[in-house]
Amino acid sequence: MSNSERVIVIGAGIIGSCTANYLLKQGYAVDVIDPALPGSEDQCSYGNAGGICPGSCIPNSMPGLLKSVPKWLLDPEGPLFVRLAYLPHALPWLLRFVAASRKWRVEEISQAMRDLHRYTFECYEPLVREAGCEELLQKRGQLFVYETENGARNSTYSTDLRRRHGVQVDLLNAGEIRELEPALSSVFKSALYLPEQGQCPNPGRLVAKLAENAARKGARFIRAKAQGFIIGPEGPRAIQTDQGIYEADKFVLAAGAWSGKLAAKIGDRVPFESERGYHVMLPEADTGLRIQTISADRKFVASPMEEGLRLAGTVEFAGLDAPANMKRADILMKLAENMFPKLETRNVKRWMGHRPGTPDSIPVIDRSPRHRNVIYAFGHGHQGLIAGAVTGKIVAEMASEQAPSINLEPFRVNRF
Ligand SMILES: Cc1cc2nc3c(=O)[nH]c(=O)nc-3n(C[C@H](O)[C@H](O)[C@H](O)COP(=O)(O)OP(=O)(O)OC[C@H]3O[C@@H](n4cnc5c(N)ncnc54)[C@H](O)[C@@H]3O)c2cc1C
């Protein structure tokens, strides 16, 4: 298919790279603008936990949230941290986050998440095949482990939500956990096993390979920082960058946690925060873990990666500019001590990245109401890897005026 129109994609993370690939399939000429190299450590897409989960339909903000938050905030090893000086800035977002925990809203968000994530494998498969990296898409299931016998059984609402959305959830006892994942220590007494979920053992390499594939098919990757849109009589016609001006017919804003500022420049204000997350890579931790495992009690993820074991988690509110606090990464190692009988932490590598967070856990996938030729694809929060290929496909459908594969109503930019 050929198409005389040029599309500029701002951002070359997982969302931008998948979008570039799907736009190329529609025959567009594609430019991708990003100061960072695709798959590099500057991108949130580099350091995530690798979960590719079609059954991910549990919002971050759930009923009962207000009971847990004070406990988390007071616990120095807890999963949530707000830097005090940053609290006034984050407060309006946090209030919206709490509002999203109302049950009727959770039901709506959960449906939207399932719709967006359901076909993650189907949408990635053609991309990884073309890019020659099929090994980066693994269907091995996902485990949520609990340190008490009733832990798994007590998570009734989330299990009910998943099952209502057709997601298979198996309840395991201590013996069954050991049989499925012998790498885990005997501290876990119950678990939820979701066999249809999957993982990517190197999310940074996945982005790099997808970008490489797009470049091979003609996309231009431009190392520049977008500063704003240049508006002509018929709306945006070019992007001003620190390296010059780039013209196009259509624009996709996929700049992750940095998207809010660029959208605001053309009048679309989205409540948006960086939910800073951390990981440690343990290249010498030869645990034998096969399945991505989430400690439901301690709120962190252990993922087997090509380069070792990755422990990931934490949500920290401190904005885009504050330096990383690597003590938060070190806490992950402490939390994981009881998950593995012996955890080798030599040559540990620490990382912090910016999750692009909306307060209702779902992204903005929409046209700018003011400028039809600007498409938003940002705010994927904790699920951008899962939603990357699906989002790319939907954006390409929107660009070419085709009916979108899913109901996009929940993802409107002006829903807040
Ligand atoms: C610890 C942790 C664990 C996670 N685990 C998972 C998981 O298991 N599964 C999952 O699905 N998700 C997970 N996530 C979330 C996931 O990583 C993100 O949702 C996803 O990476 C967002 O992708 P993105 O392309 O929007 O953003 P990014 O990867 O951050 O890419 C945005 C790009 O925009 C560029 N950019 C910024 N400003 C400009 C500008 N002005 N001009 C041009 N370019 C610009 C940046 O340089 C960057 O390259 C996790 C996140 C963290 C932090």
The ligand as an ORCA input file, in Angstrom:
! r2SCAN-3c Opt
* xyz 0 1
  C       9.463     -0.382     36.939
  C       8.494     -0.463     35.796
  C       7.896     -1.665     35.469
  C       6.979     -1.740     34.421
  N       6.473     -2.950     34.066
  C       5.637     -3.043     32.999
  C       5.178     -4.305     32.549
  O       5.548     -5.353     33.086
  N       4.325     -4.337     31.499
  C       3.908     -3.203     30.869
  O       3.107     -3.294     29.949
  N       4.364     -1.997     31.249
  C       5.211     -1.885     32.285
  N       5.697     -0.667     32.671
  C       5.213      0.529     31.960
  C       5.821      0.718     30.586
  O       7.224      0.586     30.653
  C       5.428      2.090     30.034
  O       4.033      2.239     30.065
  C       5.905      2.262     28.602
  O       7.283      2.038     28.521
  C       5.576      3.640     28.066
  O       6.059      3.706     26.754
  P       6.146      5.062     25.961
  O       6.624      4.749     24.614
  O       4.865      5.808     26.121
  O       7.231      5.933     26.788
  P       8.829      5.900     26.749
  O       9.352      4.541     26.599
  O       9.303      6.684     27.920
  O       9.167      6.670     25.419
  C       8.872      8.040     25.290
  C       9.898      8.644     24.379
  O       9.543     10.009     24.116
  C      10.728     10.734     24.009
  N      10.494     12.162     24.182
  C      10.241     12.823     25.336
  N      10.108     14.139     25.098
  C      10.285     14.293     23.762
  C      10.286     15.421     22.929
  N      10.069     16.665     23.390
  N      10.542     15.247     21.599
  C      10.751     14.000     21.085
  N      10.755     12.894     21.860
  C      10.530     13.048     23.178
  C      11.630     10.160     25.108
  O      12.985     10.462     24.852
  C      11.313      8.689     24.996
  O      12.220      8.041     24.137
  C       6.627     -0.564     33.705
  C       7.243      0.646     34.020
  C       8.181      0.698     35.045
  C       8.851      1.998     35.348
*
